[in-house]
Amino acid sequence: MRTDEGHGARNRSERLLLIANPRAGGGRAGARRAQIEAAAARAFEQVEIAWTEAPGHATELARTRVRAGDVVAALGGDGTCNEVVNGLMDDTGPREPSAIFTTIPFGTGGDLVRSLEIPRRLEDALWVAATGTTVHVDVGHVAWESGATRWFINVAGAGANAEVCERVNRSGKRWGGTLTFVGAILATVREFKPLTTQWRWQGPSGTGEVEAPTLAAFVANAHYCGAGLWVGRDGSMADGALDVTLIPPLTFAQALVALPHSRTGHLENIPGAIRFRADAIDMVGALPIETDGEPRGPGPARFSLRRGGLQVRGAWLRPPFSS
């Protein structure tokens, strides 16, 4: 799509492929379709807008419509971002290495945008898409023993995490991100049955192995999940490592005490928690798994990392590398 509104665009050299979920934000994205398309045309001279029609469609659109050098923006929440990333990646790496991924936030959780420091106002997020800082970041990968695979850009999880995501997705998210996730977390802690699971890992923290009852596991490439839980405090998206925290079984009262630690980034203060940094983690057990907030089925599975696997554009004043 190229309109007269685009001739004063801020970015004349790159093409924007905007993959938009009309159901994002409780349907607000679809209701504002004309406004979104006009704003995109003001930010980029060359624009193609592709509206998704069903779950999984964003992956197909990213896979089939991306061109060399495109800025590919996912308009929606973390689930839409995950679908687009999986369309940009094949079994071993990026399908089109010169493509640049970014996001225009319109969802409930919106955790990836916190790590990319992208503002939530539509016009401001499109300004970042047009003029922001571009770096190569790591991309997480899950491979199940069944042969299924899935990429994740933000945070993957196992155990109660997947059940929380199920509850949030069923809720309609009418209470907004934070309250919806907190309610789902507390309800899940009451009902979820932790499973004894074997974990083996290797990477910056060395090699390790533990077998223990596990309530939840966070495998973080970026920093946040669950509408603001700070689970990747120690690293960055470009450090070649996943920040992993294993949470032991908790009573409801213990979960209430633990929640503030998840907001301050100090999950290691939860009694019995195990934290390490790794580039490969084997989960030997049947805990359910989620990637970027979307349930994907039970293990066993291996979590790993493609270092520098994708170009990403954010609003960082400095590139997001660890010191």
PyMOL commands that set and color helices and strands:
alter all, ss='L'
color gray80, all
select helices_A, chain A and resi 4-8+28-31+33-43+57-65+78-88+112-116+122-131+160-171+177-191+252-264+267-269
alter helices_A, ss='H'
color red, helices_A
select strands_A, chain A and resi 11-20+44-51+71-76+100-105+133-144+149-152+155-159+195-202+208-214+216-220+224-225+229-230+242-247+274-278+280-284+288-291+294-298+301-314
alter strands_A, ss='S'
color yellow, strands_A
deselect
rebuild
show_as cartoon
